[in-house]
Structures are given as C-alpha cells and as structure tokens.
Amino acid sequence: MNFQDDKYVATRKWLLLICSVLTVLPLAPLINRYIPPLVIGSWNLDLTVSIILAGVFTWLILRLFRFLLIPAVALLVLVLIYNQLTNGYGFKSIMADYRTMVEQNWGRKSQKEIDLVLNPGIFEGPLTKTVKALQSKVNSQDSVVRNFAVTHSLDYFDDYHTKYGPIVRQLSLFKYINNNFKYVSDSERDEYFATARETIQNGMGGDCDDHSILMSSALKAIGGHCRMVLTEGHLYPELYVGDEKAFDRMQQAIIHLFSDQAIENIFYHEQDGQYWINLDYTARYPGGPYLSEKAFAIIDL
C-alpha cells in the first residue's frame, strides 16, 4: 500500500469516527425519551444508559452496514433541522436533555420547607366560614373545567409521556395556567371567590384565591389531588406527589421539562412520608419558592 492509500485509509477512519460521534450525540437523548427514570441514590442514570445504547447501535451499524453511516448522519441532521424550524425535537431539545443530565447528577435539587405552622388564633370562627366557602368553589366535574383541563394538559411535554406518564399532563396544565393567569385584585371591601368556570370564562384573571381554585379544580379534573394553604393575606395550592420515590420521579420531570427556568431548588412540604409541592401563581415552575410558612388553615379537597 502506497502513501496515498495510507492517507486515504486514515482519512476514512477519522471520517467514520466523526460520523459515529455525530450519530451518538443526538440519538442518545432521543432514546432517553422512551426510557423510564433510572435513579440510584442521587444519580440519574437514564440518559447515561441512553448514551450507551446509542453507542452500541452506532457500533452495530459500523460493523454490519458501514456504508449506511454517513447517509444516516445526513438524514438525522436534516430531521433535526426540520424539527428545530417547526418547534419539534431539534438541537435545542438535545441541549436541554444533556443539561438536565448534568444538573441532576450534581445531586438532588430539593429543599424541604419547615412544617406548616397552623395558627388560627382569634380568627377561628370566621376562618371556618372562609374554609367552607373556598371548598365549595372547587368543582372538578364542571364540563367547562374538565374540557379546559384536558385541552391544556396536552399543550406541552407530550413527547415525554412515555417516560414520565401522567406527570406530564399535570405539569403541562400547570404551565398553561401560570403562563396565562393575570392577577386582578378584588374590591377593597369585599372578598370574592370565583369558581374555576368563572375564571376560565373571564379570560384567566383573578387574585390568589381564584388562581388556587382554578388550579385545584383543573388538576382534580385530570386525576390530580390538591390542597389549598391559607396564610396571612394569601392562598396557594399544593399538588400531592406521593411518597419519596414518587417525589424523586416528579423532581426529575420538573428539572427536565422546565429546564428553561433557573431552578435553584424544588420546594416541598412533607408529613408522614407524604410529599406536596408548591403550585403558587408566583412560582415559575412547580415546586417554586413559598411566600409564607405561617398557615391559618390547610384546606383539604
């Protein structure tokens, strides 16, 4: 073999190596969408497993159908470009998936808040009336509320339903409501609690009471379980997540699907092994910071 042949073989090897890497990098997060969360301790391994599977797949192509590798890379790049232009799974999504892997592998981003301090005090009489009034406004069986909840539970994250299951429907609904809710104060003299139907029909406007009622009603309409926490001058909803294992899964989904937010911690309350996360209108992601820890009442729904 002469020098030109040696040079051709070396160039060909480098080209195949580059194409292999270009295949593995976008293929791994694509595979990851269909692998359930694999969490061991504080390490998230599902994307790592996806990289290994993508590497094995690429190696098999090299072994069996080497001539197909370059056309496959070209096709993959074209598909990603098309998806990027049509807001599908493109280069931005790939970067978000890798960012999620790095962030999650730095350990859990969770912060348990201090236990809620119930302090009804002298307001116990009027408080009972307020609690009952708020409970009566939550209606998940209203057809307008049900249709609203189902429609907007499908707005976001549908590609990750295989991975996270019903969680993505709840997170999609939260994102729609908090992205579109507009704060409007009540009259200075009168406190008005709007039903979820009223808030939907008035264009998603209202105060913290109206937001909490809407969020709780809508999530209940698609199978979620919520409660409302009444504090001094404020009301916010919390979503029931389940036990610690369920919370870890929810936490991974939030960090992954809300990667465009600067998530410092996932804030939650825990009692007897049961976890609740904050869904306040002030939170830009589920589990955002709480405004207050002094509670006059926890309103079960």
Beta strands, then each sheet from edge to edge (+ up, - down):
strand 1: 39-40
strand 2: 43-44
strand 3: 110-112
strand 4: 117-118
strand 5: 182-183
strand 6: 205-206
strand 7: 226-231
strand 8: 234-242
strand 9: 266-271
strand 10: 274-278
strand 11: 294-300
sheet 1: 1+ 2-
sheet 2: 3+ 9+ 10- 8+ 7- 11+ 4+
sheet 3: 5+ 6+
end
